[in-house]
Amino acid sequence: MTTPSTPAQTTHVRPNYMLIWLYLFVMTIAEVLLAFELPVSRNLKLILLLILAIWKAMLVALFFMHLKFERWRLRVVFMIPLPLAAILVLAVITEKLW
């Protein structure tokens, strides 16, 4: 007699939320210093602030919303609205040109 096969147990490792919070805190301090203190060009500031904001949003989505541990299909459902939101933001920004 054969025993029914059991699905493989996968262990879920809890992320270090305090370390992620520290990363977010350090990036926020970097954004504030970049915005108010560093004498760099305006375009470079905007690009760096945008990169930091995207990186912070990605950390929050992956760890605090637990998307890192979900199936790929759920990640795709989360990512589909992002280009649509970018199109909407660009349309609102460029509305003055229409």
C-alpha positions as CSV (number, residue, x, y, z in Angstrom):
1,M,0.0,0.0,0.0
2,T,1.3,3.4,-0.9
3,T,0.9,6.5,1.2
4,P,-0.4,9.6,-0.5
5,S,2.3,12.1,-1.3
6,T,2.3,15.2,0.8
7,P,3.2,18.6,-0.6
8,A,6.6,19.8,0.3
9,Q,6.6,22.1,3.3
10,T,8.2,25.4,2.6
11,T,9.4,27.4,5.5
12,H,8.6,31.1,5.6
13,V,11.5,33.1,7.0
14,R,10.3,36.3,8.8
15,P,12.2,39.3,7.5
16,N,13.9,41.6,9.9
17,Y,11.3,44.4,10.0
18,M,13.4,46.6,12.2
19,L,16.3,46.5,9.7
20,I,13.9,47.4,6.9
21,W,12.5,50.2,9.0
22,L,16.0,51.5,9.6
23,Y,16.7,51.4,5.8
24,L,13.5,53.4,5.2
25,F,14.5,55.9,7.9
26,V,18.0,56.4,6.5
27,M,16.6,56.9,3.0
28,T,14.1,59.5,4.4
29,I,17.0,61.3,6.1
30,A,18.9,61.2,2.8
31,E,15.9,62.6,0.9
32,V,15.5,65.5,3.3
33,L,19.2,66.3,3.2
34,L,19.2,66.0,-0.6
35,A,16.2,68.3,-0.9
36,F,17.3,71.0,1.4
37,E,21.1,70.9,2.1
38,L,23.1,69.6,-0.9
39,P,24.1,72.1,-3.5
40,V,23.5,70.0,-6.7
41,S,21.6,70.9,-9.8
42,R,17.8,70.8,-9.7
43,N,17.6,68.0,-12.4
44,L,20.0,65.8,-10.5
45,K,18.1,66.4,-7.3
46,L,14.8,65.4,-8.9
47,I,16.3,62.2,-10.4
48,L,17.9,61.2,-7.1
49,L,14.7,61.9,-5.1
50,L,12.6,59.9,-7.6
51,I,15.0,56.9,-7.4
52,L,14.9,57.0,-3.6
53,A,11.1,57.3,-3.6
54,I,10.8,54.3,-5.9
55,W,13.2,52.3,-3.8
56,K,11.3,53.1,-0.6
57,A,8.0,52.2,-2.2
58,M,9.5,48.9,-3.4
59,L,10.7,48.0,0.1
60,V,7.3,48.8,1.6
61,A,5.5,46.7,-1.0
62,L,7.8,43.8,-0.9
63,F,8.2,43.4,2.9
64,F,5.3,45.2,4.7
65,M,2.7,44.2,2.1
66,H,4.3,40.7,2.0
67,L,4.5,40.7,-1.8
68,K,7.9,39.1,-1.6
69,F,6.4,36.0,-0.3
70,E,3.4,35.7,-2.6
71,R,3.0,33.9,-5.8
72,W,4.0,35.6,-9.1
73,R,0.4,36.0,-10.2
74,L,-0.4,38.2,-7.2
75,R,2.7,40.3,-7.9
76,V,1.5,40.8,-11.5
77,V,-1.9,41.9,-10.3
78,F,-0.2,44.4,-8.1
79,M,2.1,45.7,-11.0
80,I,-0.6,46.1,-13.7
81,P,-2.0,49.4,-12.4
82,L,1.5,51.0,-12.1
83,P,1.9,51.9,-15.8
84,L,-1.7,53.1,-15.8
85,A,-1.0,55.4,-12.9
86,A,2.1,56.7,-14.6
87,I,0.1,57.5,-17.7
88,L,-2.5,59.3,-15.6
89,V,0.2,61.3,-13.8
90,L,1.8,62.3,-17.1
91,A,-1.6,63.3,-18.6
92,V,-2.3,65.5,-15.6
93,I,1.2,67.1,-15.7
94,T,1.0,67.8,-19.4
95,E,-2.6,69.0,-19.3
96,K,-1.4,72.6,-19.6
97,L,0.0,71.8,-23.0
98,W,-3.3,70.6,-24.5
